[in-house]
Amino acid sequence: MLRRQRMAHQSGPGARDPDPAAPAGKVGAAAPPAPNLRLEIRDPEAVRPDLLETFPYEYPGSPATVEISTDEFTTVCPWSGLPDFGTVAIRYLPRERVLELRSFKYYLLSYRSVGIYQEHAANRILQDLVRACAPEWMELDLDYRVRGGIRTIVRVRWPAPAA
């Protein structure tokens, strides 16, 4: 089917005759131009920290660390609009409030079409979560899938470690 579509696309005005020496389905000189494609890139202001909800922690002072992770985090590259996929892992010690997970999922979905650098996304998420649940401490790892042969892991902590 794809071959038929490609051949039909190339049979219009100005199309070249197929090169008989080329493998089946390939056309001689140049490939057709890429389609005119416009990708939506929203500003970081589109992120929705107001979606984050918490509930009272019944055991304040207990040293119970909460760990949350998801591999369904998606943003877009601010330059190209192409998707970036990553894993978010959070560790924190609750004080009086605990992060409600459904609201966290909706919050992460608000990043879906946002053009944001990886380092900025990690800091923004940490900042929003600290404001929402005011923990004793919180750490966040944002591990982006390999793109262009480069893997990026951004680690942030609140409060920042002493220098």
C-alpha positions in Angstrom: 0.0 0.0 0.0 2.8 2.5 1.0 4.5 1.7 -2.3 1.3 2.5 -4.3 0.9 5.8 -2.4 4.5 6.8 -3.0 4.2 5.9 -6.7 0.9 7.7 -7.0 2.4 10.8 -5.3 5.3 10.7 -7.8 3.2 10.3 -10.9 1.9 13.9 -10.8 3.3 16.9 -12.7 7.1 17.0 -12.8 7.5 13.4 -11.6 10.5 11.5 -12.8 10.3 8.1 -14.5 11.5 5.3 -12.2 15.1 4.3 -12.6 15.0 0.7 -14.0 18.3 -0.1 -12.1 16.8 1.0 -8.7 15.3 -1.7 -6.4 11.6 -2.2 -6.7 9.6 0.7 -5.2 12.6 3.1 -5.2 12.7 6.2 -7.5 15.8 7.5 -9.2 17.3 10.7 -8.0 15.7 12.5 -5.1 12.9 11.5 -2.7 9.8 13.6 -2.7 9.8 16.7 -0.5 8.7 16.2 3.1 5.1 17.1 3.7 4.4 20.6 5.1 3.9 19.7 8.7 3.2 22.0 11.6 3.6 20.6 15.1 1.9 22.2 18.0 4.4 23.5 20.6 2.8 25.1 23.7 4.5 27.4 26.2 5.5 26.1 29.7 2.7 28.3 31.0 0.3 25.6 29.7 1.5 23.3 32.5 -1.3 22.9 35.1 0.0 22.8 38.7 -3.6 23.6 39.8 -4.4 19.9 39.0 -2.2 18.6 41.8 -4.2 17.5 44.9 -3.0 16.2 48.3 -4.6 14.5 51.3 -3.7 14.6 55.0 -0.9 12.3 56.1 -2.1 10.4 59.2 1.5 9.6 60.4 3.4 12.9 60.4 6.9 12.4 61.8 7.0 8.8 60.6 10.1 8.2 58.4 8.1 6.6 55.6 9.6 7.5 52.3 7.1 7.7 49.4 8.4 6.6 45.9 6.4 7.3 42.7 7.5 6.5 39.2 6.0 6.5 35.7 7.4 5.9 32.3 4.6 7.8 30.6 6.0 11.3 30.7 5.9 13.2 27.4 6.9 16.7 26.3 8.1 18.0 23.0 11.4 19.4 21.9 11.2 23.2 21.9 13.2 23.3 18.7 11.6 20.7 16.5 8.3 19.9 18.2 9.2 16.2 18.1 8.1 14.2 21.2 10.5 13.5 24.1 9.6 10.5 26.3 10.9 9.9 29.8 10.5 8.2 33.1 9.8 10.4 36.2 10.9 9.0 39.6 10.1 10.9 42.8 11.1 10.1 46.3 9.9 12.2 49.3 9.3 12.3 53.0 5.8 13.6 53.7 5.3 16.2 56.3 1.5 16.8 56.7 0.3 16.2 53.1 0.6 13.3 50.6 0.4 13.7 46.8 -2.7 12.2 45.3 -1.6 10.0 42.4 -4.6 10.5 40.0 -4.1 14.3 40.1 -0.3 13.7 39.5 -1.1 11.8 36.4 -3.3 14.6 35.1 -0.6 17.1 36.0 2.0 15.2 33.9 -0.4 15.0 31.0 -0.5 18.8 30.9 3.1 18.6 29.7 2.2 16.6 26.6 2.5 19.4 23.9 4.7 21.7 26.0 8.1 22.7 24.5 10.5 22.5 27.4 14.1 21.7 27.9 14.7 18.5 30.0 16.6 20.3 32.7 13.8 22.9 33.0 11.1 20.2 33.1 12.8 18.5 36.0 13.1 21.7 38.0 9.5 22.8 37.2 8.0 19.5 38.3 10.0 19.5 41.5 9.0 23.1 42.2 5.3 22.4 41.6 5.3 19.2 43.8 7.0 20.9 46.7 4.5 23.7 46.6 1.6 21.2 46.5 2.7 18.9 49.4 5.4 20.7 51.4 7.5 17.6 52.2 10.5 17.3 54.5 12.6 16.7 51.4 12.0 15.6 47.8 14.1 14.1 45.0 13.2 13.8 41.4 14.9 11.9 38.5 13.8 12.6 35.0 15.3 10.0 32.7 14.7 10.7 29.0 14.9 8.0 26.4 17.8 8.0 24.1 17.5 10.4 21.1 20.3 11.0 18.7 22.5 8.6 20.6 22.4 10.7 23.8 20.7 9.7 27.0 19.9 12.5 29.5 19.1 12.0 33.2 18.3 15.1 35.2 18.3 14.8 39.1 17.0 17.6 41.3 16.5 17.8 45.0 14.7 20.0 47.5 16.0 21.4 49.6 19.2 21.6 47.6 22.1 19.7 49.2 24.6 21.9 51.1 27.5 22.9 49.0 
